[in-house]
Amino acid sequence: MSSHPLLKIDISQLSIAERIQLAEDLWDSILEQQDKLPLTPTQIQELDRRLENYQKNPTSGSSWKKSKNA
């Protein structure tokens, strides 16, 4: 691993737990501003397609929990 100029630290000097925490903190900071993440036209089209399918038949899908355990 290398140092990033914005961090001003060598992340390879951090413990694994500290690097995991840093990654979590970075991800959380992105999630706080997720409304600013642009979607591509293809992503928008796919989301619209899925929403339309759900609205036509809301019982046809499966829950996220069921999908993970399948």
Short mmCIF file of the C-alpha atoms (twelve columns), coordinates in Angstrom:
data_MODEL
# 
_entry.id   MODEL 
# 
loop_
_atom_site.group_PDB 
_atom_site.id 
_atom_site.type_symbol 
_atom_site.label_atom_id 
_atom_site.label_alt_id 
_atom_site.label_comp_id 
_atom_site.label_asym_id 
_atom_site.label_seq_id 
_atom_site.Cartn_x 
_atom_site.Cartn_y 
_atom_site.Cartn_z 
_atom_site.pdbx_PDB_model_num 
ATOM 1  C CA . MET A 1  0.000   0.000   0.000   1 
ATOM 2  C CA . SER A 2  1.088   3.514   -0.498  1 
ATOM 3  C CA . SER A 3  0.482   6.895   0.968   1 
ATOM 4  C CA . HIS A 4  -2.136  9.137   -0.612  1 
ATOM 5  C CA . PRO A 5  -1.153  12.819  -0.706  1 
ATOM 6  C CA . LEU A 6  -4.443  13.905  0.860   1 
ATOM 7  C CA . LEU A 7  -4.090  11.555  3.826   1 
ATOM 8  C CA . LYS A 8  -0.536  12.580  4.646   1 
ATOM 9  C CA . ILE A 9  0.037   9.172   6.230   1 
ATOM 10 C CA . ASP A 10 1.380   5.879   4.992   1 
ATOM 11 C CA . ILE A 11 -1.654  3.638   5.336   1 
ATOM 12 C CA . SER A 12 0.553   0.549   5.300   1 
ATOM 13 C CA . GLN A 13 1.668   1.636   8.757   1 
ATOM 14 C CA . LEU A 14 -1.891  1.254   10.062  1 
ATOM 15 C CA . SER A 15 -3.078  -1.976  11.609  1 
ATOM 16 C CA . ILE A 16 -5.562  -4.069  9.682   1 
ATOM 17 C CA . ALA A 17 -8.305  -2.974  12.086  1 
ATOM 18 C CA . GLU A 18 -7.392  0.687   11.523  1 
ATOM 19 C CA . ARG A 19 -7.432  0.239   7.733   1 
ATOM 20 C CA . ILE A 20 -10.835 -1.458  7.917   1 
ATOM 21 C CA . GLN A 21 -12.136 1.425   10.030  1 
ATOM 22 C CA . LEU A 22 -10.702 3.912   7.537   1 
ATOM 23 C CA . ALA A 23 -12.460 2.112   4.676   1 
ATOM 24 C CA . GLU A 24 -15.735 2.083   6.612   1 
ATOM 25 C CA . ASP A 25 -15.412 5.776   7.422   1 
ATOM 26 C CA . LEU A 26 -14.690 6.570   3.780   1 
ATOM 27 C CA . TRP A 27 -17.699 4.545   2.609   1 
ATOM 28 C CA . ASP A 28 -19.944 6.204   5.223   1 
ATOM 29 C CA . SER A 29 -18.841 9.629   3.993   1 
ATOM 30 C CA . ILE A 30 -19.878 8.641   0.462   1 
ATOM 31 C CA . LEU A 31 -23.243 7.294   1.619   1 
ATOM 32 C CA . GLU A 32 -23.981 10.583  3.374   1 
ATOM 33 C CA . GLN A 33 -23.912 12.244  -0.051  1 
ATOM 34 C CA . GLN A 34 -25.312 9.423   -2.174  1 
ATOM 35 C CA . ASP A 35 -27.908 11.751  -3.656  1 
ATOM 36 C CA . LYS A 36 -25.010 13.456  -5.439  1 
ATOM 37 C CA . LEU A 37 -23.885 10.252  -7.187  1 
ATOM 38 C CA . PRO A 38 -24.978 10.457  -10.808 1 
ATOM 39 C CA . LEU A 39 -26.716 7.501   -12.417 1 
ATOM 40 C CA . THR A 40 -26.016 6.565   -15.999 1 
ATOM 41 C CA . PRO A 41 -28.913 6.537   -18.471 1 
ATOM 42 C CA . THR A 42 -28.659 2.734   -18.530 1 
ATOM 43 C CA . GLN A 43 -28.970 2.550   -14.744 1 
ATOM 44 C CA . ILE A 44 -31.983 4.871   -14.775 1 
ATOM 45 C CA . GLN A 45 -33.619 2.786   -17.506 1 
ATOM 46 C CA . GLU A 46 -33.072 -0.427  -15.523 1 
ATOM 47 C CA . LEU A 47 -34.451 1.085   -12.318 1 
ATOM 48 C CA . ASP A 48 -37.505 2.349   -14.194 1 
ATOM 49 C CA . ARG A 49 -38.028 -1.110  -15.725 1 
ATOM 50 C CA . ARG A 50 -37.830 -2.800  -12.335 1 
ATOM 51 C CA . LEU A 51 -40.183 -0.288  -10.736 1 
ATOM 52 C CA . GLU A 52 -42.701 -0.758  -13.538 1 
ATOM 53 C CA . ASN A 53 -42.526 -4.546  -13.157 1 
ATOM 54 C CA . TYR A 54 -43.041 -4.228  -9.411  1 
ATOM 55 C CA . GLN A 55 -45.991 -1.882  -9.817  1 
ATOM 56 C CA . LYS A 56 -47.650 -4.293  -12.253 1 
ATOM 57 C CA . ASN A 57 -47.203 -7.305  -9.985  1 
ATOM 58 C CA . PRO A 58 -45.864 -6.497  -6.490  1 
ATOM 59 C CA . THR A 59 -45.989 -10.115 -5.320  1 
ATOM 60 C CA . SER A 60 -43.954 -11.586 -8.191  1 
ATOM 61 C CA . GLY A 61 -40.536 -10.864 -6.714  1 
ATOM 62 C CA . SER A 62 -38.709 -12.247 -3.718  1 
ATOM 63 C CA . SER A 63 -37.242 -10.521 -0.703  1 
ATOM 64 C CA . TRP A 64 -33.575 -9.699  -0.496  1 
ATOM 65 C CA . LYS A 65 -33.308 -12.122 2.432   1 
ATOM 66 C CA . LYS A 66 -34.821 -14.982 0.417   1 
ATOM 67 C CA . SER A 67 -32.565 -14.222 -2.573  1 
ATOM 68 C CA . LYS A 68 -29.422 -14.351 -0.418  1 
ATOM 69 C CA . ASN A 69 -30.366 -17.714 1.085   1 
ATOM 70 C CA . ALA A 70 -31.255 -19.370 -2.214  1 
# 
